Amino acid sequence: MHTLPIKMKRGILILWPLFYLSVANTATRNQASQTLEFDQLKISRNDMQRKQDSTLKNGTSPLVHRGPRNSLRGQDKIVSMPGQTGVTDFDQYAGYVTVDAKAGRALFYYFVEAPQDPSDKPLVLWLNGGPGCSSFGSGAMLELGPFSVHSDNKTLYKKRHAWNRVANMLFIEIPAGVGYSYSNTTSDYYNTGDQRTTDDAYTFLVNWLERFPEYQDRDFFITGESYAGHYIPELANLIVYKNRATNATSINLKGVAIGNADLDDNLTLRASYDYYWMHAMISGKAYRAIKDKCGFNGTYTKDCQNAMNVATQEKGNVDDYDIYAPICHDASNPSKSIDLLMSGDPCTNHYVSSYLNRPEVQRALHANTTGLGYPWMDCSSQHVFDNWKDSPETMLPSIKRLVSSGTRIWLYSGDMDAVCSFISTQYVLDILGLPIETSWRPWRIDNEQVAGYVVGYKGLVFATVRGAGHMVPYYQPRRALALFSSFLKGKLPPH
């Protein structure tokens, strides 16, 4: 019997046989800004839950370092982004918050306020997955922030459906070693995991709110995608616990929304092969072999691995994160990659990566790159994740705890993602067994064609987004903004 190796890919945890992925297949990832094969992770399955339960039970928390806030806030304000045309009608900030003064561990953030009535809009934290993909580069610059980068790698354009239209958006590069975030203690890069990431995120928020005190009582939401299916429930449960503790900084958490969430390792893997079969990507013979040989219970025989390998060969060179999306073949000549039947430039992530490595851009962002020793990357590998310390096999206990707290929970899925597919989320919902309050139905924008489907459970909402891949705001920006707006209001998207 063999335990299935866990492979880290850009923006998402993938559970595949070791032979499944090659560097060539890695390069097909639509959102990848580097051709990287993440190192194999060795994860202790039970350690994370034990640590998390101990944290919630005993009330232990990371040390919060307090300091002057007004001067730091002024230093963090962005005058203008290089390549930006015109003057923005919103304020934006970038800089660092120290989460461990002794170790010299500091997290980089980007904050953009709403252009209209920011004082009346909530504060929303966005987290990308990985673990270790940049919420700034992937989240803000590629998906849902106010700007993205032209193919010249230098100039910016405004995104029409940026989420700061309806909220004040905060992006953190977490953990240290991701993007511009760093530590002066090298061992920090090799001693991280879910628990430290959760602790550092909480410490960051407490200190950041001191720097921006007008947001301390503001409605607060956490959103993200992929492996943020770990980050978000863990952080939200810690906030709920801390809000109940005495003498704790209160964070006015109202809800969480997770896109194409990685919530259970075995269900995620099982659902991928179900997805291939349902979308005519593998043969019935290959699918039946997988169903016969694989129990998807954490232990995978050689026969199971062989069956999955046959299915992989049948599937061919397809971007699993959006099975119908074109692949970026040549970022220097994007016309070779653009499919006229598809919207968007599949090489945009390369433009973003090049832009964020420009010295004038790093100066404008107040980024400290002198101690990093490596260029900015949208996802970090060797610097952080050789020894990821803890990652629970399933997030169901954490989700159940969050449901019990009364926190608003939305899960949404782009229906073209085969990796963290809508099927895997539906498997999780079946296990949760929550009562249905609003039956499955389509949702639309302005009475146009169906934008997706939604079902309301007691304590949780699940929605799909038609035509979207793994990074929903990137593939379907208008639909993503409409869904996000409904989430903030606590109302199901319109029929």
C-alpha positions in Angstrom: 0.0 0.0 0.0 1.2 3.5 -0.8 0.2 6.8 0.7 -0.5 9.2 -2.1 2.1 11.9 -2.5 0.9 15.5 -2.2 2.0 17.8 -4.9 1.8 21.6 -4.6 0.8 23.5 -7.7 0.2 27.1 -8.3 -2.7 28.4 -6.2 -4.0 25.0 -5.2 -3.2 21.8 -3.3 -3.4 18.9 -5.7 -3.4 15.2 -4.7 -1.9 13.3 -7.6 0.4 10.2 -8.0 4.0 11.3 -8.1 4.3 10.3 -11.7 1.2 12.3 -12.7 2.7 15.7 -13.1 5.7 16.7 -15.1 7.4 20.1 -15.6 5.9 20.2 -19.0 2.4 19.9 -17.6 3.2 22.5 -14.9 3.8 24.9 -17.7 0.3 24.5 -19.0 -1.2 26.1 -16.0 -3.0 29.2 -17.2 -2.3 31.2 -14.0 1.4 30.2 -13.6 3.9 33.0 -13.8 6.9 30.7 -13.4 7.4 27.2 -14.7 7.7 25.5 -11.3 7.2 22.0 -10.0 6.6 22.3 -6.3 8.5 19.9 -4.0 6.7 17.0 -2.5 5.2 17.8 0.9 5.3 15.5 3.8 2.4 16.3 6.0 1.4 15.1 9.4 -2.3 14.7 9.1 -3.3 14.7 12.8 -0.9 17.3 14.1 -2.8 20.3 12.7 -6.1 19.5 14.2 -4.5 18.7 17.6 -2.8 22.1 17.5 -5.9 24.0 16.4 -8.0 22.3 19.1 -5.4 23.2 21.7 -5.3 26.8 20.5 -9.1 27.2 20.7 -9.3 25.4 24.1 -6.4 27.1 25.9 -6.7 30.5 24.3 -3.1 30.8 23.3 -2.3 33.2 20.5 0.6 34.8 18.8 2.2 37.8 20.4 0.8 41.1 19.1 3.4 43.8 18.6 2.0 47.2 19.0 3.6 50.4 17.6 3.1 53.8 16.1 0.3 53.7 13.5 -0.2 57.1 12.0 3.3 57.5 10.7 3.4 54.0 9.3 0.1 54.6 7.6 1.4 57.7 5.9 4.5 55.9 4.7 2.4 53.1 3.3 0.2 55.3 1.0 0.9 54.8 -2.7 1.3 58.0 -4.6 0.9 56.4 -8.0 1.6 53.0 -9.5 4.1 53.0 -12.3 2.3 52.7 -15.6 -0.9 53.9 -14.1 -2.8 56.3 -16.4 -4.6 59.2 -14.7 -5.4 59.8 -11.1 -7.3 57.2 -9.2 -10.5 58.0 -7.4 -9.6 55.8 -4.5 -6.8 55.6 -1.9 -4.4 52.7 -2.0 -1.7 51.6 0.4 1.1 49.0 0.5 3.7 48.1 3.1 4.5 45.7 6.0 3.1 44.6 9.3 5.4 42.8 11.7 4.0 39.7 13.1 7.1 38.5 15.0 9.5 41.2 16.1 12.1 38.8 17.5 12.3 36.7 14.3 11.9 39.8 12.1 8.9 38.3 10.3 6.9 40.8 8.4 3.9 40.3 6.0 3.4 42.5 2.9 -0.1 43.9 2.3 -1.9 45.8 -0.4 -5.0 47.8 0.6 -7.4 49.6 -1.8 -10.4 51.5 -0.6 -13.7 51.9 -2.4 -13.9 54.9 -4.8 -17.3 55.9 -3.5 -18.3 56.2 0.2 -15.5 53.9 1.6 -16.7 54.8 5.2 -20.0 53.0 4.4 -18.5 49.9 3.0 -17.2 46.8 4.7 -13.6 45.6 5.0 -12.8 42.4 3.1 -9.7 40.3 3.4 -8.7 38.2 0.3 -6.4 35.2 0.6 -5.1 33.1 -2.3 -4.2 29.4 -1.8 -1.2 27.3 -2.6 -0.3 27.2 0.2 1.9 30.1 -0.6 0.5 31.9 -3.6 0.4 35.7 -3.6 -2.9 37.3 -2.7 -1.5 40.5 -4.2 -0.1 39.2 -7.5 -2.7 36.5 -8.2 -5.6 37.9 -6.2 -5.4 41.7 -6.7 -3.4 42.1 -10.0 -4.8 39.1 -11.9 -8.2 38.5 -10.5 -10.2 41.2 -8.6 -8.1 44.2 -7.8 -8.5 47.6 -9.6 -5.5 47.1 -12.0 -3.9 44.6 -14.2 -0.9 44.7 -16.6 -0.7 45.0 -20.3 1.4 42.7 -22.5 4.2 45.3 -22.5 4.9 44.4 -18.8 4.9 48.1 -17.9 1.6 49.8 -18.2 -1.6 49.2 -16.2 -5.3 49.1 -17.2 -8.3 49.5 -14.9 -10.6 46.5 -14.4 -14.2 47.3 -14.8 -15.4 44.7 -12.3 -12.9 45.2 -9.5 -14.2 44.2 -6.1 -13.3 47.5 -4.5 -16.4 48.9 -6.2 -18.4 47.5 -3.4 -15.9 47.0 -0.5 -12.6 48.1 0.9 -10.2 45.3 -0.2 -7.2 44.0 1.8 -4.7 41.5 0.3 -1.9 39.8 2.3 1.0 37.8 1.0 1.2 35.0 3.5 3.1 33.2 5.0 6.6 34.8 5.1 8.5 33.9 2.0 5.5 34.5 -0.3 5.8 37.4 -2.7 7.4 40.4 -0.8 6.8 39.0 2.7 9.9 38.0 4.5 11.6 36.9 7.7 15.1 37.8 9.0 15.2 34.3 10.5 15.9 31.9 7.6 14.5 28.9 9.5 11.0 30.5 9.4 10.9 29.6 5.7 11.3 25.9 6.6 9.1 25.8 9.7 5.7 26.9 8.6 2.3 25.4 8.0 -1.4 26.0 8.6 -1.1 26.8 12.3 1.6 29.4 11.9 -0.1 30.9 8.9 -3.3 31.2 11.0 -1.5 32.8 13.9 0.4 35.2 11.7 -2.8 36.2 9.9 -4.6 37.0 13.2 -1.6 39.0 14.5 -1.4 40.9 11.2 -5.1 41.9 11.4 -4.8 43.1 15.0 -1.8 45.3 14.2 -3.2 46.4 10.9 -6.4 47.6 12.5 -4.4 49.7 14.9 -2.8 51.4 11.8 -6.3 51.9 10.3 -8.5 52.5 13.4 -11.5 53.6 11.4 -11.9 50.0 10.3 -11.9 48.5 13.8 -15.7 48.4 14.1 -16.4 47.9 10.5 -18.1 44.8 9.2 -15.4 42.4 8.3 -15.4 39.5 5.7 -12.8 37.0 4.6 -12.8 35.7 1.1 -10.4 33.6 -1.0 -10.0 30.5 -3.1 -8.4 27.1 -3.4 -6.1 26.2 -0.4 -7.7 29.2 1.4 -10.3 26.5 2.1 -7.8 25.8 4.9 -6.7 29.3 5.7 -10.2 30.9 6.0 -12.0 28.5 8.3 -9.0 28.3 10.5 -8.6 32.1 10.8 -12.4 32.6 11.1 -12.6 30.1 14.0 -9.7 31.8 15.8 -11.4 35.2 15.4 -14.6 33.8 16.7 -12.8 32.4 19.7 -10.8 35.5 20.4 -14.0 37.7 20.2 -15.4 35.6 23.0 -12.3 35.9 25.2 -11.8 38.7 27.6 -9.4 41.6 26.9 -9.1 40.5 23.3 -9.1 42.8 20.2 -12.5 42.4 18.6 -12.7 41.8 14.9 -16.2 42.3 13.6 -16.4 39.1 11.5 -19.6 38.8 9.6 -18.9 36.1 7.0 -16.6 34.1 4.8 -16.7 33.1 1.1 -14.4 30.5 -0.4 -14.1 29.8 -4.1 -13.3 26.3 -5.5 -12.3 25.4 -2.0 -9.9 22.5 -1.1 -11.8 21.1 1.9 -11.0 17.4 1.9 -8.0 15.7 0.2 -9.6 12.4 -0.7 -12.9 13.9 -1.9 -11.1 16.5 -4.0 -9.1 13.7 -5.8 -12.1 11.5 -6.2 -14.2 14.3 -7.7 -11.5 15.2 -10.3 -11.9 11.8 -11.9 -15.6 12.0 -11.7 -15.3 15.4 -13.4 -13.2 14.0 -16.2 -15.7 11.2 -16.9 -18.7 13.6 -16.8 -16.9 15.9 -19.3 -15.9 13.2 -21.8 -12.2 13.6 -21.0 -11.5 9.9 -20.2 -12.9 6.6 -21.4 -15.5 4.5 -19.6 -12.9 1.8 -19.2 -10.4 4.1 -17.5 -13.0 5.5 -15.2 -14.3 2.1 -14.2 -10.8 0.9 -13.4 -10.3 3.9 -11.1 -13.6 3.2 -9.4 -12.6 -0.4 -8.9 -9.0 0.1 -7.8 -9.2 3.3 -5.8 -10.9 3.7 -2.4 -10.0 7.4 -2.0 -9.5 6.8 1.7 -6.0 8.2 2.1 -4.2 5.0 1.1 -3.6 4.2 -2.6 -2.3 1.0 -4.0 0.0 0.6 -7.0 -3.0 -0.7 -9.0 -4.9 2.5 -8.2 -2.0 4.7 -9.2 -1.6 2.8 -12.5 -5.3 3.3 -13.2 -5.1 7.0 -12.5 -2.0 7.2 -14.7 -3.9 5.7 -17.6 -6.7 8.3 -17.2 -4.1 11.0 -17.1 -2.7 9.9 -20.4 -6.1 9.7 -22.0 -7.0 13.2 -20.8 -4.0 14.8 -22.6 -2.5 18.2 -22.2 -5.4 20.2 -20.9 -5.4 22.9 -18.3 -7.2 21.2 -15.4 -7.9 24.6 -13.8 -10.2 25.5 -16.7 -10.6 22.7 -19.1 -11.8 24.9 -21.9 -9.3 27.7 -21.5 -6.4 28.4 -23.9 -2.9 27.9 -22.7 -0.2 30.6 -22.7 2.4 29.2 -25.1 4.6 32.4 -25.5 4.2 35.4 -23.2 6.4 37.5 -25.5 4.0 36.9 -28.4 0.6 36.5 -26.8 -1.2 36.3 -30.1 0.0 32.7 -30.4 -1.9 31.8 -27.2 -5.1 33.7 -27.6 -8.1 31.7 -28.7 -10.6 34.0 -30.4 -13.5 31.9 -29.0 -12.3 32.6 -25.4 -12.1 35.9 -23.6 -9.0 37.1 -21.8 -5.3 36.8 -22.4 -3.9 33.6 -20.9 -0.5 35.1 -20.5 -1.6 37.9 -18.2 0.0 36.2 -15.2 3.4 36.5 -16.9 2.9 40.2 -17.4 2.0 40.6 -13.7 5.1 38.8 -12.6 7.4 40.8 -14.8 5.8 44.0 -13.7 6.2 43.2 -10.0 9.9 42.5 -10.5 10.5 46.0 -11.8 12.5 48.1 -9.4 10.4 51.2 -9.8 7.3 49.2 -9.1 8.8 47.8 -5.9 9.8 51.3 -4.8 6.2 52.5 -5.3 4.9 49.6 -3.3 7.4 50.2 -0.5 8.5 46.6 -0.9 11.7 45.5 0.8 13.4 43.1 -1.6 17.0 43.4 -0.3 16.8 40.5 2.0 14.7 38.1 0.0 17.4 36.6 -2.2 15.0 35.7 -4.9 12.7 37.5 -7.4 9.0 38.1 -6.7 7.0 35.0 -7.7 3.3 34.5 -7.6 3.8 31.2 -5.8 6.8 30.3 -3.7 8.2 26.8 -3.6 11.7 26.1 -2.4 11.8 29.0 0.0 8.9 28.0 2.0 7.3 24.6 1.4 9.9 21.9 1.5 8.7 21.1 5.0 5.1 22.3 5.4 4.4 21.3 8.9 0.7 20.7 9.2 -2.3 20.4 7.0 -5.4 18.5 8.0 -6.7 15.9 5.6 -10.2 17.3 6.0 -11.6 20.7 6.9 -15.1 19.4 7.8 -14.6 19.8 11.6 -13.5 23.4 11.1 -16.5 24.1 8.8 -18.9 22.5 11.2 -17.5 24.7 14.0 -17.9 27.8 11.9 -21.5 26.9 11.0 -22.3 26.5 14.7 -20.9 29.9 15.4 -23.5 31.5 13.2 -20.9 33.0 10.8 -22.2 33.6 7.3 -20.6 30.9 5.0 -20.7 30.9 1.2 -18.9 28.3 -1.0 -18.8 29.0 -4.7 -17.4 27.1 -7.7 -16.4 27.9 -11.2 -17.9 25.0 -13.2 -14.9 24.5 -15.5 -12.4 23.7 -12.8 -11.5 20.0 -12.7 -9.1 20.2 -9.7 -11.2 21.7 -6.9 -14.4 21.0 -8.8 -17.9 21.8 -7.8 -18.4 18.1 -7.4 -15.9 17.9 -4.5 -17.8 20.7 -2.8 -21.0 18.9 -3.3 -19.5 15.8 -1.7 -18.6 17.9 1.3 -22.1 19.3 1.5 -23.5 15.8 1.4 -21.4 14.9 4.4 -22.4 18.0 6.3 -26.0 17.1 5.8 -27.4 20.6 6.4 -31.1 21.2 5.9 -32.1 22.9 2.7 -33.8 26.3 3.1 -33.8 27.5 -0.5 -34.0 24.9 -3.3 -31.5 24.7 -6.1 -32.2 27.3 -8.8 -30.5 29.4 -11.5 -29.3 32.9 -10.8 -28.9 35.7 -13.3 -27.6 39.3 -13.7 -30.1 41.8 -15.0 -32.4 39.1 -16.3 -29.7 38.0 -18.8 -28.7 34.3 -19.4 -28.1 32.0 -16.5 -25.0 33.0 -14.6 -24.9 30.0 -12.4 -26.8 28.0 -9.8 -27.4 28.4 -6.1 -28.8 26.5 -3.2 -29.3 27.8 0.3 -28.7 25.5 3.4 -29.2 26.3 7.0 -26.0 28.1 7.8 -24.4 27.9 4.4 -24.9 28.9 0.7 -23.4 27.1 -2.3 -23.3 28.7 -5.7 -21.8 27.9 -9.1 -20.5 30.3 -11.7 -21.0 29.3 -15.3 -18.0 29.5 -17.6 -15.5 30.1 -14.8 -12.4 28.1 -14.0 -10.5 27.8 -10.8 -9.9 31.6 -10.4 -13.5 32.7 -10.8 -13.0 36.5 -10.8 -10.4 36.1 -13.5 -12.5 34.0 -15.9 -15.9 35.6 -15.2 -15.3 39.1 -13.6 -18.8 40.4 -14.0 -20.5 37.3 -12.6 -18.0 37.1 -9.8 -18.6 40.7 -8.7 -22.4 40.2 -8.8 -22.0 37.1 -6.6 -19.7 38.9 -4.2 -22.1 41.8 -3.9 -24.9 39.3 -3.0 -22.7 37.7 -0.4 -21.9 41.0 1.3 -25.7 41.7 1.5 -26.5 38.3 2.8 -29.0 37.7 0.0 -29.0 35.0 -2.6 -28.1 36.2 -6.1 -31.1 37.2 -8.1 -33.3 34.8 -10.0 
